[in-house]
Amino acid sequence: MGMNVVYFTLGESIADIEIRSQLLRVPEVMADLRQAQEIVPNMDLVSIMGSQELFMQQPKEFQLKLAQLLQEALFKRWKLSQVKYDTIVERRKFSDSNEWRKNIKELLHQAPEFHMYVFGPGFDDLEYEIGKLKFKTPPQIFLHEVISEDPMLDWFWPTIMQGAKLSA
């Protein structure tokens, strides 16, 4: 019996203006951004998200809050896909990397197969860290990057990933 895991990365990839500007085209992202705008009426969140200069002027903690907002919007969209999930792991809830690794290892000992639905965008260091784990009997792990697997969002993700590979 396998487990379906929803995994939220730290969301550091939204520091990339190209990723942010493309995500602004996702209806759920814009709806949640407009809703958040009501909470901070003195800031133009759409302008901040659409400008590298304005975004980088924001405190790191605020940038991560915006990443979280984007991830939550993508999660709402993904839940419409009817995939049932067993648990949620949020990287941002672990300030200590060792605690996060321990949590992932304990989780991956609970079943022989895992489908991890990753809300990044991208995988951050999840793939690398899973590759370092040792198991007596390794589970089968399937990583799903939710944007690239969304048939209505695949119009922009391959181009972004190609650009990311070229700049790596």
Buried (B, 14 or more C-beta within 10 A) or exposed (E): EBBBBBBBBBBBBBBBBEBBBBBBEBEBBBEBBEEBEEEEEEBEBEEBBBBEEBBEEBEEEBBBBBBBBBBBBBBEBBEEEEBEBBEEBBBBEBEEEEEBBEBBBEBBEEBEEBBBBBBBBBBBBBBEBBEEBEEEEEBEBEBBBBBBBBEEBEEBBEEBBEEBEEEE
